[in-house]
């Protein structure tokens, strides 16, 4: 094993487990979270930087809001971080819940860097959402990232990437060779729901609304905030007067519960496609169980 992976749904305790593993196994953490790459998206993305202490981490706070951090960007940054950590003589620990990022690394997606195609964008601009969805599915019949199908800007970018990859002459990005050991955190559904609800209350009480307001005041558009996921999307609507405080909590809480279910569905799909995940019972002592399993591998 030269790569440890910690995954799980939102609010499952991935950061705590990864940090504890890093301290015991001389590791450094690579974040697999599509929002933690952005500076200023702290509370809503759950960076929990205080949790890390002196544990080194990578792919957190690496770009400014507004930059479109692509899957190619992630894979390239992962490769660089992986090599850097190995150069330190430490164990890379990939930790997060963004299924597409995890899947891309663990199944070795072939990725090419696709630049903006203004001519294609002009061609796509007048098309309806339905027509754009049909076009993307024709390019990628196996399309499984449903968020690309629900947001117009992401849908156009996904078509742009698919068209670019089809025409690209450049060599795809080569990921490093690794032998991973993958651990997942599993909670009983009702307990996970309580954790999600409690964490949301804490984030709202500790500055989430103020964080989103500050981002918008600094020049991040409402449309961009919508792109950054549930917490930023719903709080932005609250700040625009579309939701009162109670509706904000109720609707956002429900949406996060649904998101956690989609994450678990994604992880099951990864397993069906041959990725072996060692599931840990989060109610017990997942740190001890993970360390024991790693020790068995060494033996």
Secondary structure, 3 states (H helix, E strand, C coil): CCEEEEEECCCCCHHHHHHHHHHHHCEEEEECCCCCCECCCCCCCCCCHHHHCCCCEECCCCECCCCCCCHHHHHHHHHHHHHHHHHCCCEEEEEECCHHHHHHHHCCCCECCCCCCHHHHHHHHCCCHHHHHHHHHHHCCCCCCCHHHHCHHHHHHHHHHHHHHHHCCCCCECCCCCCEEEEEEECCHHHHHHHHHHHHHHHHHCCHHHHHHHHHHCCCCHHHHHHCCHHHHHHHHHHCCCCCHHHHHHHHHHHHHHHHHHHHHHHHHHHHCCCCCEEEECCCCHHHHHHHHHHHHHC
